[in-house]
């Protein structure tokens, strides 16, 4: 995954201190580099003497040209003094990328009563003109460079921009049609393309069968690596050496098709034709690929694959997701629920040192290939992108792992704030029983990303929309009282 490219366009206005604006341009960049986000910064150095955006039209054209040539994914307009709102808006409009608006809090007036920056006033102006230009933007509370709310807001914006970047480039490898009885997996492929530019690349189960068979009969480095991984990470005593080889070959075949087609996620018809054709379950292959940041969803769940890409992008592709059925309530905890699937959760999440590679426990053929066991708990985000009748939204909620009874398959028991509320929202839709989890709080980033995804509504259940907004404003943070720059 390439680093996200951020256009850095600090701005000033001629009526306030150019020297102070330059000082803040340097300090702000130094501060955002210290946050450790996985980004490349494209600045304005060399376009003018100051490396700042200010009020002339030639300046705007040069900035637009540079940012387009560098293919930036988002742009940050720190207001180093009042700022130049018309040029900010022109650049933002021309790029069509997520826009971050923020400025450092102004110091006290000088002894003679003069003010160096009036940054907050300039932010009001830029916000209004961006609206005039129909440019959506993210705003961080006017705060000092070292205030925690600035770091929180900046990092959240970068994560949201990463969601937007990957959503707008989505291509999903579809392996086989949905199972005939799973009407819940119906999706509108044409609408996904027309509304969001999301492409589906279908191949048949015969395609994957033939390629897997060819790979299994060979001795490629990729196959050997996959076999070694399975034997090192899992207890495979319940299956044969040939089973391990065929499962590894399927994983290699799926990845090769994803790479060839430029797909960032896969949706596979995991039963039952595949077992009849190949004699294995794809669950472990799905698990390994998901651990490698190519999420695979079961039962040809296209909307689930979209969710998976969004969720892992919100975590800056630093953590894997897991794809789960929302299944049954906890036998003792009224706010507890079982997240489960046959055996596809990433191996890296397992609480066992060597989880088991087993035969499927439900289907009559009991084909081998399920990676079973409980995964770690802790805090999680649970999400689901879905839609019908032309309306799309993403369900967002937080959960934490709890103890619960043993069950077969991949699973984790979780507790939420108000399960009847969750259940009502999920049943009434447009959602289904499939969800995507991740061991991180990515709800604010997904919420903010929807600001840049026309036609996708954020639908948070916990925290509420108001609570997310308060968090982004830093209502829970202590503001520093220092009146110095850093």
Secondary structure, 3 states (H helix, E strand, C coil): CCCEEEEECCECCCCCCHHHHHHHHHHHHHHHHHCCCCEEEECCECCECCCCECCCHHHHHHHHHHHHHCCCCEEEEEECCCCCHHHHHHHHHHHCCEEEEEEECCCCCCCCCCCCCCHHHHHHHHHHHHHHCCCCCEECCCECCCCHHHHHHHHHHHHHHHHHHHHCCCEEEEECCCCCCCHHHCCCHHHHHHHHCCEEEEECHHHHHHHHHHHHCCCCHHHHHHHHHHHHHCECCCCCHHHHHHHHHHHHHHHHHHHHHCCCEEEECCCCHHHHHHCECCHHHHHHHHHCCCEEECCCCHHHHHHHHHHHHHCCCCCCCEEEEEEEECCCCCCEEEEEECCCCCHHHECCCCCEEEECCCCCCCCEEEEEEEECCCEEEEEEEEEECCEEEEEEEEEEEECCCCCCCEEEEEECCCHHHHHHHHHHCCCCCEEEEECCCCHHHHHHHHHHCCCEEEEEEECCHHHHHHHHHCCCCCCCCCCCCC
